Amino acid sequence: MMKCCCFIVLIFCTIDVSNGGILSGMCHASNGTCGKKGVPCNQTFGSEWTYTGKCCNERPCCKFLKPPCVPETCPEGYRLLPNQASNTNCYVYKTSALWETAQSICASTPGANLWNPNTEQEANNVYQEFLHPIGHSSSVWTGANDRDGDGTYTFYKENGSFSKKSLPFGTDLFTVGTDRAYVSIQYSVSQRTWYWTDWEKIYSKSYICEYQRRVCP
């Protein structure tokens, strides 16, 4: 009598698991995870989890729709600005080089390029962190350029337009009547303003590489 009872239970479990096992396998194949019976996926695992089917024993098949955001650290040698309210990117200062050489060195770190100053607050923070300690007259390359010589400047990384007549901030010191290929930026302590200037490819300048860091909301 005892053996017969165990045999019946064994058959019941085998059938249940067999039917449910197919559903569990489908759930696993779709990168899902079995949740708790009668409990929504988001209550079991948290937000961004959704119901995509059933696992065995009527448990919901839950799938995570949005991968977790993992904030990046700065590449080796780069560092954040003390005040990240202006920008959360990473920067590194380097000494004199031709524009093309500077851009190539920056790009050797995947995701990095020559600095694109977007706001005066960002520029001021970069100045205080990297340029002020080495001298007030430091002039550095930016990513703004007209490499193809069509008279239109763009930022190297963003490929966004850069107009000498509509600067994001600062003062225009571009050469009158001449479209030189590369643009630098320099802060004047006495005038308390930034100056943008165009240059030919024969000039070497210090430069700042910028890495756009992934941050989480």
Disulfide bonds with the S-S distance in Angstrom:
Cys27-Cys61 1.96
Cys34-Cys55 2.07
Cys41-Cys62 2.16
Cys69-Cys216 2.18
Cys74-Cys90 2.15
Cys106-Cys209 1.99
